[in-house]
């Protein structure tokens, strides 16, 4: 469960930092940015690790709940 949360969190942090970097590279300046979930060109690189981290987290959660029962 912890490994899944770390993978998901690191992927989200990478996605956040990529959006911040893209905003900072804008020649018109940047006063704020948002996560661009509709940008599939870049997001397609992050989706597999989002899914992997989420799946590992849910699997660990399921095992923890099953062990208590």
C-alpha positions in Angstrom: 0.0 0.0 0.0 2.8 2.4 0.9 4.7 1.6 -2.4 1.6 2.4 -4.4 1.1 5.7 -2.6 4.7 6.7 -3.1 4.5 5.8 -6.9 1.2 7.7 -7.2 2.5 10.7 -5.3 5.8 10.9 -7.2 3.9 10.7 -10.5 1.6 13.5 -9.4 4.5 15.6 -8.3 6.2 15.0 -11.6 3.1 16.0 -13.5 2.7 19.1 -11.3 6.4 20.1 -11.9 6.1 19.5 -15.6 3.1 21.9 -15.8 5.0 24.5 -13.7 8.0 24.2 -16.0 5.9 24.6 -19.1 4.3 27.6 -17.6 7.7 29.1 -16.7 9.0 28.5 -20.3 6.1 30.5 -21.8 7.6 33.6 -23.5 4.6 35.7 -22.6 5.2 35.2 -18.8 3.2 33.2 -16.3 1.4 34.4 -13.2 -0.2 31.0 -12.4 -0.8 27.6 -13.9 -3.2 24.8 -13.8 -2.9 21.1 -14.3 -3.7 20.4 -17.9 -5.5 17.1 -17.8 -6.7 17.5 -21.4 -3.1 17.5 -22.7 -2.7 13.9 -23.7 0.6 14.4 -25.5 2.4 14.8 -22.2 -0.1 13.0 -19.9 0.2 9.7 -21.8 3.6 9.4 -20.2 2.2 9.7 -16.7 -1.0 7.6 -17.0 0.8 4.2 -16.7 2.4 5.2 -13.4 -0.8 6.8 -12.1 -2.6 3.5 -12.9 0.2 1.4 -11.4 0.4 3.4 -8.2 -3.3 3.4 -7.8 -3.6 -0.3 -8.4 -0.8 -1.1 -5.9 -2.4 1.1 -3.3 -5.8 -0.5 -3.8 -4.3 -4.0 -3.7 -2.4 -3.2 -0.5 -5.6 -1.7 1.0 -7.6 -4.8 0.0 -5.0 -7.1 1.6 -5.0 -5.0 4.8 -8.7 -5.1 5.1 -8.8 -8.8 4.3 -6.1 -9.5 7.0 -8.2 -7.8 9.6 -11.3 -9.8 8.8 
